[in-house]
Amino acid sequence: MSPYTPTLEEVLNDALRLSALDRIRLIEKVMAAFEQEVLEQNRTPLESWYGLVADLGSAPSAEDIDEVRREMWQNFPREDML
C-alpha cells in the first residue's frame, strides 16, 4: 500500500487555514528546501565547451583572412561611386 500524497489543492487549503505568521514560516521553509535543491543541482559539473565547434573544421589561417580581405577591398572605392 502506497503512502497518501495530498494534492496541491489540499495542501493549499491547509496552508490557507494557518495564521499569517505560520504561512510566512511555511514559505520560508519551502524556500529553504527549494534553495537547497537548486544548489545541489548546480553542483553537477558543466560540460566542457571545448570542441563545441569542432565539427566546423579548422579556422582560417591569418594568410587566408588577409587574402580575402584584399579581394574584398581591391575595388574600393569604386569610381562610379565618386
PDB file as gemmi writes it, atoms N, CA and C in Angstrom:
CRYST1    1.000    1.000    1.000  90.00  90.00  90.00 P 1                      
ATOM      1  N   MET A   1       0.847  -1.176   0.000  1.00  0.00           N  
ATOM      2  CA  MET A   1       0.000   0.000   0.000  1.00  0.00           C  
ATOM      3  C   MET A   1       0.894   1.241   0.000  1.00  0.00           C  
ATOM      4  N   SER A   2       0.651   2.154  -0.939  1.00  0.00           N  
ATOM      5  CA  SER A   2       1.481   3.354  -1.043  1.00  0.00           C  
ATOM      6  C   SER A   2       1.015   4.411  -0.041  1.00  0.00           C  
ATOM      7  N   PRO A   3       1.969   5.247   0.413  1.00  0.00           N  
ATOM      8  CA  PRO A   3       1.584   6.301   1.367  1.00  0.00           C  
ATOM      9  C   PRO A   3       0.709   7.349   0.694  1.00  0.00           C  
ATOM     10  N   TYR A   4      -0.130   7.969   1.479  1.00  0.00           N  
ATOM     11  CA  TYR A   4      -1.040   9.007   0.976  1.00  0.00           C  
ATOM     12  C   TYR A   4      -0.249  10.252   0.590  1.00  0.00           C  
ATOM     13  N   THR A   5      -0.497  10.765  -0.582  1.00  0.00           N  
ATOM     14  CA  THR A   5       0.132  12.001  -1.046  1.00  0.00           C  
ATOM     15  C   THR A   5      -0.969  13.017  -1.307  1.00  0.00           C  
ATOM     16  N   PRO A   6      -0.984  14.104  -0.542  1.00  0.00           N  
ATOM     17  CA  PRO A   6      -2.042  15.099  -0.743  1.00  0.00           C  
ATOM     18  C   PRO A   6      -1.860  15.829  -2.074  1.00  0.00           C  
ATOM     19  N   THR A   7      -2.970  16.316  -2.599  1.00  0.00           N  
ATOM     20  CA  THR A   7      -2.901  17.088  -3.834  1.00  0.00           C  
ATOM     21  C   THR A   7      -2.468  18.514  -3.520  1.00  0.00           C  
ATOM     22  N   LEU A   8      -2.085  19.227  -4.539  1.00  0.00           N  
ATOM     23  CA  LEU A   8      -1.687  20.626  -4.374  1.00  0.00           C  
ATOM     24  C   LEU A   8      -2.842  21.438  -3.785  1.00  0.00           C  
ATOM     25  N   GLU A   9      -4.036  21.165  -4.245  1.00  0.00           N  
ATOM     26  CA  GLU A   9      -5.218  21.897  -3.755  1.00  0.00           C  
ATOM     27  C   GLU A   9      -5.428  21.646  -2.261  1.00  0.00           C  
ATOM     28  N   GLU A  10      -5.238  20.411  -1.828  1.00  0.00           N  
ATOM     29  CA  GLU A  10      -5.394  20.088  -0.402  1.00  0.00           C  
ATOM     30  C   GLU A  10      -4.325  20.788   0.435  1.00  0.00           C  
ATOM     31  N   VAL A  11      -3.101  20.795  -0.050  1.00  0.00           N  
ATOM     32  CA  VAL A  11      -2.015  21.464   0.671  1.00  0.00           C  
ATOM     33  C   VAL A  11      -2.286  22.960   0.749  1.00  0.00           C  
ATOM     34  N   LEU A  12      -2.747  23.551  -0.347  1.00  0.00           N  
ATOM     35  CA  LEU A  12      -3.052  24.981  -0.367  1.00  0.00           C  
ATOM     36  C   LEU A  12      -4.178  25.310   0.617  1.00  0.00           C  
ATOM     37  N   ASN A  13      -5.211  24.498   0.618  1.00  0.00           N  
ATOM     38  CA  ASN A  13      -6.318  24.729   1.558  1.00  0.00           C  
ATOM     39  C   ASN A  13      -5.841  24.653   2.999  1.00  0.00           C  
ATOM     40  N   ASP A  14      -4.978  23.674   3.300  1.00  0.00           N  
ATOM     41  CA  ASP A  14      -4.439  23.558   4.662  1.00  0.00           C  
ATOM     42  C   ASP A  14      -3.574  24.775   4.989  1.00  0.00           C  
ATOM     43  N   ALA A  15      -2.771  25.218   4.045  1.00  0.00           N  
ATOM     44  CA  ALA A  15      -1.889  26.365   4.284  1.00  0.00           C  
ATOM     45  C   ALA A  15      -2.694  27.633   4.525  1.00  0.00           C  
ATOM     46  N   LEU A  16      -3.807  27.795   3.823  1.00  0.00           N  
ATOM     47  CA  LEU A  16      -4.623  28.996   3.995  1.00  0.00           C  
ATOM     48  C   LEU A  16      -5.345  29.026   5.334  1.00  0.00           C  
ATOM     49  N   ARG A  17      -5.452  27.874   5.999  1.00  0.00           N  
ATOM     50  CA  ARG A  17      -6.067  27.820   7.321  1.00  0.00           C  
ATOM     51  C   ARG A  17      -5.087  28.244   8.416  1.00  0.00           C  
ATOM     52  N   LEU A  18      -3.807  28.343   8.074  1.00  0.00           N  
ATOM     53  CA  LEU A  18      -2.794  28.756   9.047  1.00  0.00           C  
ATOM     54  C   LEU A  18      -2.894  30.253   9.312  1.00  0.00           C  
ATOM     55  N   SER A  19      -2.309  30.663  10.421  1.00  0.00           N  
ATOM     56  CA  SER A  19      -2.244  32.100  10.693  1.00  0.00           C  
ATOM     57  C   SER A  19      -1.262  32.739   9.711  1.00  0.00           C  
ATOM     58  N   ALA A  20      -1.330  34.046   9.587  1.00  0.00           N  
ATOM     59  CA  ALA A  20      -0.442  34.754   8.659  1.00  0.00           C  
ATOM     60  C   ALA A  20       1.027  34.498   9.002  1.00  0.00           C  
ATOM     61  N   LEU A  21       1.353  34.503  10.278  1.00  0.00           N  
ATOM     62  CA  LEU A  21       2.733  34.265  10.704  1.00  0.00           C  
ATOM     63  C   LEU A  21       3.179  32.847  10.354  1.00  0.00           C  
ATOM     64  N   ASP A  22       2.309  31.877  10.555  1.00  0.00           N  
ATOM     65  CA  ASP A  22       2.652  30.498  10.216  1.00  0.00           C  
ATOM     66  C   ASP A  22       2.789  30.311   8.702  1.00  0.00           C  
ATOM     67  N   ARG A  23       1.988  31.035   7.925  1.00  0.00           N  
ATOM     68  CA  ARG A  23       2.142  30.962   6.460  1.00  0.00           C  
ATOM     69  C   ARG A  23       3.496  31.511   6.035  1.00  0.00           C  
ATOM     70  N   ILE A  24       3.929  32.590   6.685  1.00  0.00           N  
ATOM     71  CA  ILE A  24       5.259  33.146   6.386  1.00  0.00           C  
ATOM     72  C   ILE A  24       6.329  32.125   6.736  1.00  0.00           C  
ATOM     73  N   ARG A  25       6.193  31.476   7.882  1.00  0.00           N  
ATOM     74  CA  ARG A  25       7.165  30.450   8.282  1.00  0.00           C  
ATOM     75  C   ARG A  25       7.164  29.284   7.304  1.00  0.00           C  
ATOM     76  N   LEU A  26       5.987  28.903   6.836  1.00  0.00           N  
ATOM     77  CA  LEU A  26       5.883  27.826   5.850  1.00  0.00           C  
ATOM     78  C   LEU A  26       6.607  28.208   4.568  1.00  0.00           C  
ATOM     79  N   ILE A  27       6.376  29.424   4.101  1.00  0.00           N  
ATOM     80  CA  ILE A  27       7.036  29.893   2.881  1.00  0.00           C  
ATOM     81  C   ILE A  27       8.546  29.899   3.058  1.00  0.00           C  
ATOM     82  N   GLU A  28       9.024  30.345   4.215  1.00  0.00           N  
ATOM     83  CA  GLU A  28      10.465  30.348   4.480  1.00  0.00           C  
ATOM     84  C   GLU A  28      11.045  28.943   4.424  1.00  0.00           C  
ATOM     85  N   LYS A  29      10.347  27.982   5.003  1.00  0.00           N  
ATOM     86  CA  LYS A  29      10.837  26.603   4.997  1.00  0.00           C  
ATOM     87  C   LYS A  29      10.814  26.005   3.596  1.00  0.00           C  
ATOM     88  N   VAL A  30       9.753  26.290   2.857  1.00  0.00           N  
ATOM     89  CA  VAL A  30       9.676  25.777   1.484  1.00  0.00           C  
ATOM     90  C   VAL A  30      10.781  26.391   0.630  1.00  0.00           C  
ATOM     91  N   MET A  31      11.011  27.690   0.779  1.00  0.00           N  
ATOM     92  CA  MET A  31      12.061  28.360   0.002  1.00  0.00           C  
ATOM     93  C   MET A  31      13.445  27.836   0.372  1.00  0.00           C  
ATOM     94  N   ALA A  32      13.681  27.550   1.645  1.00  0.00           N  
ATOM     95  CA  ALA A  32      14.971  26.996   2.071  1.00  0.00           C  
ATOM     96  C   ALA A  32      15.189  25.624   1.446  1.00  0.00           C  
ATOM     97  N   ALA A  33      14.142  24.808   1.421  1.00  0.00           N  
ATOM     98  CA  ALA A  33      14.253  23.488   0.802  1.00  0.00           C  
ATOM     99  C   ALA A  33      14.484  23.621  -0.699  1.00  0.00           C  
ATOM    100  N   PHE A  34      13.787  24.563  -1.329  1.00  0.00           N  
ATOM    101  CA  PHE A  34      13.946  24.801  -2.763  1.00  0.00           C  
ATOM    102  C   PHE A  34      15.357  25.287  -3.073  1.00  0.00           C  
ATOM    103  N   GLU A  35      15.864  26.202  -2.238  1.00  0.00           N  
ATOM    104  CA  GLU A  35      17.219  26.719  -2.430  1.00  0.00           C  
ATOM    105  C   GLU A  35      18.237  25.587  -2.341  1.00  0.00           C  
ATOM    106  N   GLN A  36      18.065  24.700  -1.370  1.00  0.00           N  
ATOM    107  CA  GLN A  36      18.978  23.576  -1.217  1.00  0.00           C  
ATOM    108  C   GLN A  36      18.941  22.676  -2.450  1.00  0.00           C  
ATOM    109  N   GLU A  37      17.753  22.439  -2.969  1.00  0.00           N  
ATOM    110  CA  GLU A  37      17.606  21.608  -4.167  1.00  0.00           C  
ATOM    111  C   GLU A  37      18.307  22.247  -5.362  1.00  0.00           C  
ATOM    112  N   VAL A  38      18.150  23.550  -5.520  1.00  0.00           N  
ATOM    113  CA  VAL A  38      18.794  24.256  -6.627  1.00  0.00           C  
ATOM    114  C   VAL A  38      20.310  24.215  -6.485  1.00  0.00           C  
ATOM    115  N   LEU A  39      20.795  24.410  -5.262  1.00  0.00           N  
ATOM    116  CA  LEU A  39      22.241  24.367  -5.032  1.00  0.00           C  
ATOM    117  C   LEU A  39      22.811  22.997  -5.358  1.00  0.00           C  
ATOM    118  N   GLU A  40      22.087  21.950  -5.009  1.00  0.00           N  
ATOM    119  CA  GLU A  40      22.549  20.595  -5.305  1.00  0.00           C  
ATOM    120  C   GLU A  40      22.575  20.345  -6.802  1.00  0.00           C  
ATOM    121  N   GLN A  41      21.604  20.867  -7.535  1.00  0.00           N  
ATOM    122  CA  GLN A  41      21.577  20.702  -8.984  1.00  0.00           C  
ATOM    123  C   GLN A  41      22.734  21.448  -9.635  1.00  0.00           C  
ATOM    124  N   ASN A  42      23.103  22.598  -9.084  1.00  0.00           N  
ATOM    125  CA  ASN A  42      24.181  23.392  -9.661  1.00  0.00           C  
ATOM    126  C   ASN A  42      25.560  22.811  -9.366  1.00  0.00           C  
ATOM    127  N   ARG A  43      25.632  21.841  -8.490  1.00  0.00           N  
ATOM    128  CA  ARG A  43      26.919  21.237  -8.166  1.00  0.00           C  
ATOM    129  C   ARG A  43      27.387  20.263  -9.235  1.00  0.00           C  
ATOM    130  N   THR A  44      26.488  19.851 -10.109  1.00  0.00           N  
ATOM    131  CA  THR A  44      26.902  18.934 -11.162  1.00  0.00           C  
ATOM    132  C   THR A  44      27.838  19.679 -12.105  1.00  0.00           C  
ATOM    133  N   PRO A  45      28.937  19.045 -12.478  1.00  0.00           N  
ATOM    134  CA  PRO A  45      29.907  19.743 -13.327  1.00  0.00           C  
ATOM    135  C   PRO A  45      29.309  20.067 -14.695  1.00  0.00           C  
ATOM    136  N   LEU A  46      29.682  21.213 -15.190  1.00  0.00           N  
ATOM    137  CA  LEU A  46      29.211  21.624 -16.505  1.00  0.00           C  
ATOM    138  C   LEU A  46      30.013  20.910 -17.582  1.00  0.00           C  
ATOM    139  N   GLU A  47      29.370  20.676 -18.703  1.00  0.00           N  
ATOM    140  CA  GLU A  47      30.079  20.065 -19.808  1.00  0.00           C  
ATOM    141  C   GLU A  47      31.045  21.086 -20.398  1.00  0.00           C  
ATOM    142  N   SER A  48      32.159  20.594 -20.845  1.00  0.00           N  
ATOM    143  CA  SER A  48      33.170  21.471 -21.424  1.00  0.00           C  
ATOM    144  C   SER A  48      32.692  22.006 -22.765  1.00  0.00           C  
ATOM    145  N   TRP A  49      32.995  23.253 -23.027  1.00  0.00           N  
ATOM    146  CA  TRP A  49      32.656  23.848 -24.314  1.00  0.00           C  
ATOM    147  C   TRP A  49      33.743  23.567 -25.332  1.00  0.00           C  
ATOM    148  N   TYR A  50      34.830  22.959 -24.870  1.00  0.00           N  
ATOM    149  CA  TYR A  50      35.915  22.620 -25.775  1.00  0.00           C  
ATOM    150  C   TYR A  50      35.385  21.630 -26.804  1.00  0.00           C  
ATOM    151  N   GLY A  51      35.599  21.911 -28.027  1.00  0.00           N  
ATOM    152  CA  GLY A  51      35.137  21.029 -29.084  1.00  0.00           C  
ATOM    153  C   GLY A  51      33.720  21.303 -29.527  1.00  0.00           C  
ATOM    154  N   LEU A  52      33.095  22.356 -28.999  1.00  0.00           N  
ATOM    155  CA  LEU A  52      31.719  22.667 -29.347  1.00  0.00           C  
ATOM    156  C   LEU A  52      31.562  22.925 -30.848  1.00  0.00           C  
ATOM    157  N   VAL A  53      32.581  23.536 -31.444  1.00  0.00           N  
ATOM    158  CA  VAL A  53      32.533  23.843 -32.880  1.00  0.00           C  
ATOM    159  C   VAL A  53      33.515  22.986 -33.664  1.00  0.00           C  
ATOM    160  N   ALA A  54      33.919  21.865 -33.092  1.00  0.00           N  
ATOM    161  CA  ALA A  54      34.904  21.004 -33.743  1.00  0.00           C  
ATOM    162  C   ALA A  54      34.401  20.496 -35.091  1.00  0.00           C  
ATOM    163  N   ASP A  55      33.099  20.314 -35.235  1.00  0.00           N  
ATOM    164  CA  ASP A  55      32.557  19.800 -36.489  1.00  0.00           C  
ATOM    165  C   ASP A  55      32.641  20.820 -37.622  1.00  0.00           C  
ATOM    166  N   LEU A  56      32.996  22.067 -37.310  1.00  0.00           N  
ATOM    167  CA  LEU A  56      33.111  23.093 -38.345  1.00  0.00           C  
ATOM    168  C   LEU A  56      34.465  23.071 -39.032  1.00  0.00           C  
ATOM    169  N   GLY A  57      35.377  22.259 -38.558  1.00  0.00           N  
ATOM    170  CA  GLY A  57      36.703  22.166 -39.166  1.00  0.00           C  
ATOM    171  C   GLY A  57      37.641  23.205 -38.583  1.00  0.00           C  
ATOM    172  N   SER A  58      38.787  23.314 -39.199  1.00  0.00           N  
ATOM    173  CA  SER A  58      39.791  24.237 -38.669  1.00  0.00           C  
ATOM    174  C   SER A  58      39.454  25.680 -39.046  1.00  0.00           C  
ATOM    175  N   ALA A  59      39.952  26.587 -38.262  1.00  0.00           N  
ATOM    176  CA  ALA A  59      39.728  28.012 -38.506  1.00  0.00           C  
ATOM    177  C   ALA A  59      40.605  28.468 -39.673  1.00  0.00           C  
ATOM    178  N   PRO A  60      40.180  29.510 -40.382  1.00  0.00           N  
ATOM    179  CA  PRO A  60      41.021  30.012 -41.474  1.00  0.00           C  
ATOM    180  C   PRO A  60      42.308  30.599 -40.912  1.00  0.00           C  
ATOM    181  N   SER A  61      43.368  30.455 -41.677  1.00  0.00           N  
ATOM    182  CA  SER A  61      44.658  30.985 -41.237  1.00  0.00           C  
ATOM    183  C   SER A  61      44.678  32.501 -41.415  1.00  0.00           C  
ATOM    184  N   ALA A  62      45.645  33.121 -40.803  1.00  0.00           N  
ATOM    185  CA  ALA A  62      45.796  34.569 -40.944  1.00  0.00           C  
ATOM    186  C   ALA A  62      46.037  34.946 -42.400  1.00  0.00           C  
ATOM    187  N   GLU A  63      46.773  34.120 -43.110  1.00  0.00           N  
ATOM    188  CA  GLU A  63      47.027  34.385 -44.533  1.00  0.00           C  
ATOM    189  C   GLU A  63      45.739  34.330 -45.336  1.00  0.00           C  
ATOM    190  N   ASP A  64      44.876  33.332 -45.049  1.00  0.00           N  
ATOM    191  CA  ASP A  64      43.591  33.230 -45.756  1.00  0.00           C  
ATOM    192  C   ASP A  64      42.729  34.456 -45.491  1.00  0.00           C  
ATOM    193  N   ILE A  65      42.703  34.903 -44.265  1.00  0.00           N  
ATOM    194  CA  ILE A  65      41.906  36.085 -43.917  1.00  0.00           C  
ATOM    195  C   ILE A  65      42.447  37.311 -44.644  1.00  0.00           C  
ATOM    196  N   ASP A  66      43.777  37.485 -44.652  1.00  0.00           N  
ATOM    197  CA  ASP A  66      44.379  38.621 -45.357  1.00  0.00           C  
ATOM    198  C   ASP A  66      44.063  38.588 -46.845  1.00  0.00           C  
ATOM    199  N   GLU A  67      44.099  37.408 -47.450  1.00  0.00           N  
ATOM    200  CA  GLU A  67      43.817  37.287 -48.884  1.00  0.00           C  
ATOM    201  C   GLU A  67      42.374  37.675 -49.195  1.00  0.00           C  
ATOM    202  N   VAL A  68      41.433  37.193 -48.398  1.00  0.00           N  
ATOM    203  CA  VAL A  68      40.026  37.524 -48.621  1.00  0.00           C  
ATOM    204  C   VAL A  68      39.795  39.019 -48.393  1.00  0.00           C  
ATOM    205  N   ARG A  69      40.458  39.567 -47.408  1.00  0.00           N  
ATOM    206  CA  ARG A  69      40.323  40.993 -47.120  1.00  0.00           C  
ATOM    207  C   ARG A  69      40.818  41.819 -48.306  1.00  0.00           C  
ATOM    208  N   ARG A  70      41.963  41.425 -48.874  1.00  0.00           N  
ATOM    209  CA  ARG A  70      42.491  42.140 -50.056  1.00  0.00           C  
ATOM    210  C   ARG A  70      41.517  42.055 -51.225  1.00  0.00           C  
ATOM    211  N   GLU A  71      40.945  40.864 -51.446  1.00  0.00           N  
ATOM    212  CA  GLU A  71      39.987  40.694 -52.546  1.00  0.00           C  
ATOM    213  C   GLU A  71      38.760  41.581 -52.346  1.00  0.00           C  
ATOM    214  N   MET A  72      38.289  41.677 -51.120  1.00  0.00           N  
ATOM    215  CA  MET A  72      37.096  42.473 -50.843  1.00  0.00           C  
ATOM    216  C   MET A  72      37.346  43.964 -51.064  1.00  0.00           C  
ATOM    217  N   TRP A  73      38.530  44.434 -50.712  1.00  0.00           N  
ATOM    218  CA  TRP A  73      38.812  45.856 -50.755  1.00  0.00           C  
ATOM    219  C   TRP A  73      39.516  46.305 -52.038  1.00  0.00           C  
ATOM    220  N   GLN A  74      39.817  45.405 -52.950  1.00  0.00           N  
ATOM    221  CA  GLN A  74      40.609  45.796 -54.120  1.00  0.00           C  
ATOM    222  C   GLN A  74      39.889  46.792 -55.024  1.00  0.00           C  
ATOM    223  N   ASN A  75      38.579  46.779 -55.079  1.00  0.00           N  
ATOM    224  CA  ASN A  75      37.838  47.708 -55.942  1.00  0.00           C  
ATOM    225  C   ASN A  75      37.185  48.834 -55.148  1.00  0.00           C  
ATOM    226  N   PHE A  76      37.629  49.075 -53.964  1.00  0.00           N  
ATOM    227  CA  PHE A  76      37.023  50.126 -53.154  1.00  0.00           C  
ATOM    228  C   PHE A  76      37.946  51.317 -53.090  1.00  0.00           C  
ATOM    229  N   PRO A  77      37.538  52.490 -53.205  1.00  0.00           N  
ATOM    230  CA  PRO A  77      36.204  52.899 -53.639  1.00  0.00           C  
ATOM    231  C   PRO A  77      36.082  52.770 -55.144  1.00  0.00           C  
ATOM    232  N   ARG A  78      34.913  52.386 -55.552  1.00  0.00           N  
ATOM    233  CA  ARG A  78      34.680  52.269 -57.000  1.00  0.00           C  
ATOM    234  C   ARG A  78      34.559  53.661 -57.580  1.00  0.00           C  
ATOM    235  N   GLU A  79      34.993  53.781 -58.827  1.00  0.00           N  
ATOM    236  CA  GLU A  79      34.975  55.096 -59.476  1.00  0.00           C  
ATOM    237  C   GLU A  79      33.546  55.600 -59.724  1.00  0.00           C  
ATOM    238  N   ASP A  80      32.620  54.693 -59.953  1.00  0.00           N  
ATOM    239  CA  ASP A  80      31.242  55.127 -60.206  1.00  0.00           C  
ATOM    240  C   ASP A  80      30.558  55.658 -58.963  1.00  0.00           C  
ATOM    241  N   MET A  81      31.180  55.475 -57.806  1.00  0.00           N  
ATOM    242  CA  MET A  81      30.604  55.994 -56.566  1.00  0.00           C  
ATOM    243  C   MET A  81      31.127  57.378 -56.233  1.00  0.00           C  
ATOM    244  N   LEU A  82      32.149  57.819 -56.918  1.00  0.00           N  
ATOM    245  CA  LEU A  82      32.743  59.117 -56.615  1.00  0.00           C  
ATOM    246  C   LEU A  82      32.076  60.240 -57.298  1.00  0.00           C  
TER     247      LEU A  82                                                      
END                                                                             
